[in-house]
């Protein structure tokens, strides 16, 4: 049992450090790298929760594909360091305060919750829990409609991104070819 | 490990993401912080799925990952469009929703 706890705390520290790095680091490039570390640590936590398929998907799809997309865009727009004008305003002060209030409230809700099952390690599950086989069977039987809707949503998003980022001749100004 | 530990960790990650969304001005970093919030939600969903002993929560988390990918694609498309028009890459400057 202690082995699981050691892994949990290592992964939790990694996830929290990655999350803090995303918010604190000034250079967007380093923020993306911190998010990659965060996602890998989170995949370890998914493994501890018997979600093997999601852990693999998290590493391959998220930390692999989506983050490469981020890196491309950061490289494309130059990844300039942020402060064009000094960081300030009411939101920079009240934002973290408000977030801390949400956090305290959520922790109170979890710890004072009446759900007895929260203080257990979870229900007894067989060895097939969370494997690609089990998830795939659910996706193609009980959750077929959400699955298909999600695939259409991905298609719509891809087309929408092409429409958004394409070069418009009429609105672009007089020198559209220089950027090409 | 008790499920509460996972839930408290997910609350912390969510809060860090929310603080980032509210205080950062670079839209790329705001998108990254939104990813943090979605991932915190995913962790909570998977923890509840483990607590319950059913895989439906994991399927839900998978769908959330799909939604996150869509959101990233659209957001990055908007950022590239902003860059193409030489608009400032700053969420405070983009205060009007006009094209």
Interface residues (C-beta under 8 A of the other chain):
Chain A: X4 X5 X8 X12 X15 X16 X19 X20 X22 X23 X28 X31 X32 X35 X38 X39 X42 X45 X46 X48 X49 X50 X51 X53 X54 X57 X58 X61 X62 X66 X69 X70 X73 X74 X76 X77 X80 X82 X84 X87 X91 X92 X94 X95 X96 X98 X99 X100 X102 X103 X106 X107 X110 X111 X117 X118 X119 X120 X121 X122 X123 X124 X125 X129 X130 X134 X135 X138 X139 X142 X143 X146 X147 X150 X153 X154 X156 X157 X158 X160 X161 X162 X163 X164 X165 X167 X171 X172 X173 X179
Chain B: X1 X2 X3 X4 X5 X6 X7 X8 X9 X11 X12 X13 X14 X15 X16 X17 X18 X19 X20 X21 X22 X23 X24 X25 X26 X28 X29 X31 X32 X33 X35 X36 X39 X42 X43 X46 X47 X49 X50 X51 X52 X53 X55 X56 X58 X59 X61 X62 X63 X65 X66 X67 X68 X69 X70 X71 X72 X73 X74 X76 X77 X78 X79 X80 X81 X83 X84 X85 X88 X89 X90
